[in-house]
């Protein structure tokens, strides 16, 4: 035991070779963590809770717990600064959090639904409460370990591999749940503990991977009181603007996103496999784009990627209001497919860039406190939003807002309903409006290398055109790739000159 603890001490000097040997373990850690995350949250958690007849408020609370527990990063920052052994702290707290998934599994065997939901929430809170201490040390650790010029590409590759694994796990898990429910409908709840045990084993392996990732000694930082240290990011004008953007963005996204799955289950009548299939489409688009966004972020800036991906993401949220008109219609499924694909493309850029821009703008030595403040603000916004949604969603059950274009006179009267908002649609609309405000706040954040949206779109079109050239055997597609996009852009520039 003492030998294991000694091996977790920071390395006095980390060589390039040690970094290269350690990076694959960062990848393995991400893959193992993906097993744990995929099977314990998202559609599986919502389906598990709905099996106990969870109310909208409980669903909102379950969505909020992973975020609100991040406030434990306040003592975590002080602990990291005092101990200054990030690998040791990450391993200890990660190992302590993994058994909480077994607690969540026990909910299936409770005699009363209320007891089951209480145990489910307790296990989830314990899992993410202890995980807050892991995240604080981990972010600072990665900031000092991975070279800045490789940051975007490395984490893009890591996220891509995690997404591929998530796709396979999601589909396998959904088919397992639905098949089990068909074979043993009276014991359908027993399927969820099986997935949670698999998640527990994945979590244990992620802890094992941490032991082999080198940890540079923390750079000296000014000796400040915790309150003073947490106040530092707010004195940095540019970082303060970043915090305001991230806070409003996370509130907008989490006001609606946690209820997408509930909407598909309850309003549209989808099965778990159907919900997961749509999620897989989104993840597949994410996988195809993540490395491309990473390369563009490294070449230009993270903000440049956000200026393209954030509006696309908000547009996708607004598009959910048209999936019922006012009820499910012939274009509902095709529209959901398009929404999920575009959301996957946007999410790839948003997830990567919001993480990397925080890492990039946080100064070395004080990165732990800067990143902790970012995480706390994000968690507060993302935690409050689903609770607000869960508390108020029932108010909109009987509300309706419609916009009708009417023509009167002549042979016959004509009325066309162009917009109809009911129940969940109001949340999608509110999330869209707040998202538009957050994009406005992004404009004030300064990052070296940022360029106009047009240049990023041109870069995507060029790389996509090259991919079509390389992959397609259809002459028409090759011609389309060669003409007319680049030519039209050149001609437009000439006219401007």
Helices and strands as residue ranges (DSSP letters): H 2-7, H 16-40, H 43-50, H 56-68, G 69-72, H 73-83, H 86-98, H 100-106, G 107-109, H 113-145, G 148-150, H 151-183, G 185-187, H 190-210, H 226-235, H 237-256, G 257-259, H 260-262, I 263-267, H 272-299, H 302-319, G 320-322, H 332-361, H 367-392, G 393-396, E 400-407, E 414-422, H 424-442, H 453-471, H 475-482, H 485-496
